[in-house]
């Protein structure tokens, strides 16, 4: 099956709402919320990505309860680290073999300034070393 459409995780959040109109320009938009899939559930996350076989995966979902994350570090890690890693892993087989993977399958994440100790004068590079202020990174 050829990759088609845009899966948007966290579609009902502030960032997810803001992205929907623009992402719809890329193709069939598949907006997903917590009621559709709990991204902390690795098996369910893999299944829904395979079900939709999207061309793009956009993750606007995150564990953002900063204080609560200190008491639930495993849940924060599952949502903010493990789930995006699974999304990237699942994106690989969806890529068309005659294009470079990054051009045909895109995993996109957004990070706020609250996740870094200091803001540099220029944007962070993708390979920047993390320097989180709390467990919820």
C-alpha positions in Angstrom: 0.0 0.0 0.0 1.4 3.4 -0.9 1.7 6.0 1.8 -1.1 8.5 1.8 -2.4 11.2 4.0 -1.3 13.0 7.2 -1.8 11.4 10.6 -2.0 14.1 13.3 -1.7 13.0 16.9 -3.0 15.4 19.5 -5.5 16.9 17.0 -7.7 18.3 19.8 -5.0 20.2 21.6 -4.0 23.8 21.0 -1.1 23.0 18.7 -3.1 20.2 16.9 -6.0 22.7 16.2 -3.6 25.3 14.8 -1.9 22.7 12.5 -5.0 21.2 10.9 -5.8 23.6 8.1 -2.1 23.7 6.9 -1.7 20.0 7.2 -4.8 19.3 5.2 -3.0 21.0 2.2 -0.6 18.0 2.2 -3.4 15.5 1.6 -6.1 13.5 3.4 -5.9 14.7 7.1 -6.4 12.0 9.8 -6.8 13.9 13.0 -6.4 11.6 16.0 -7.1 12.4 19.7 -6.7 10.4 23.0 -10.2 9.0 22.4 -8.9 7.5 19.1 -5.5 6.2 20.5 -3.5 6.4 23.7 0.0 7.0 22.4 1.4 5.7 25.6 0.1 2.3 24.5 2.9 1.2 22.1 0.8 -1.6 20.6 -2.2 0.6 19.9 0.1 3.3 18.5 1.8 0.9 16.1 -1.6 -0.5 15.0 -3.2 2.9 14.2 -0.2 4.0 12.2 -0.2 0.7 10.2 -4.0 1.0 9.7 -3.8 4.4 8.1 -0.3 4.0 6.4 0.2 7.8 6.2 2.7 9.7 4.1 3.3 12.1 7.0 3.1 11.6 10.8 2.8 14.8 12.9 2.9 14.5 16.6 1.2 17.4 18.4 0.5 15.3 21.5 2.6 15.6 24.6 2.5 15.0 28.3 2.5 18.7 29.4 1.5 18.5 33.1 4.9 19.5 34.3 4.4 19.1 38.0 2.5 15.9 37.7 5.3 14.5 35.4 7.6 14.5 38.4 5.3 12.0 40.1 4.6 10.0 36.9 7.9 9.9 35.1 7.2 6.6 33.3 4.0 8.1 31.8 5.7 11.3 30.8 8.5 9.2 29.2 6.1 7.0 27.4 4.3 9.9 25.8 7.2 12.3 25.2 10.0 9.9 24.4 8.8 6.4 23.6 5.8 7.3 21.5 7.8 9.7 19.1 10.4 6.9 18.8 7.7 4.4 17.8 6.3 7.0 15.3 9.7 7.3 13.7 10.2 3.6 13.6 6.8 3.0 12.0 7.5 5.7 9.5 10.4 3.8 7.9 8.5 1.0 6.1 5.9 3.5 4.9 8.5 5.4 2.8 8.5 4.9 -0.9 11.7 3.1 -1.9 12.5 5.4 -4.8 12.7 8.5 -2.6 14.9 9.4 0.3 12.9 8.5 3.4 13.0 12.0 4.8 11.4 13.4 1.7 8.5 10.9 1.6 7.9 10.3 5.3 8.1 13.1 7.8 8.0 12.8 11.6 7.6 16.3 13.0 7.8 17.4 16.6 7.5 20.8 18.3 9.4 21.9 21.4 8.8 24.9 23.6 11.4 27.0 25.3 10.3 25.5 28.6 12.1 22.3 27.7 15.5 23.8 27.6 17.6 25.5 30.3 18.6 28.4 28.2 17.5 29.8 24.9 20.2 30.3 22.3 20.1 33.3 19.9 19.4 30.9 16.9 17.0 27.9 16.5 18.2 24.5 17.8 19.4 22.0 15.3 17.7 18.6 15.2 20.9 17.0 16.6 21.3 19.4 19.5 22.1 17.7 22.8 19.0 17.8 25.1 19.3 19.9 28.3 15.9 19.6 29.9 14.9 21.4 33.0 12.6 18.6 34.3 11.6 14.9 33.9 8.8 15.7 31.5 11.1 16.2 28.5 
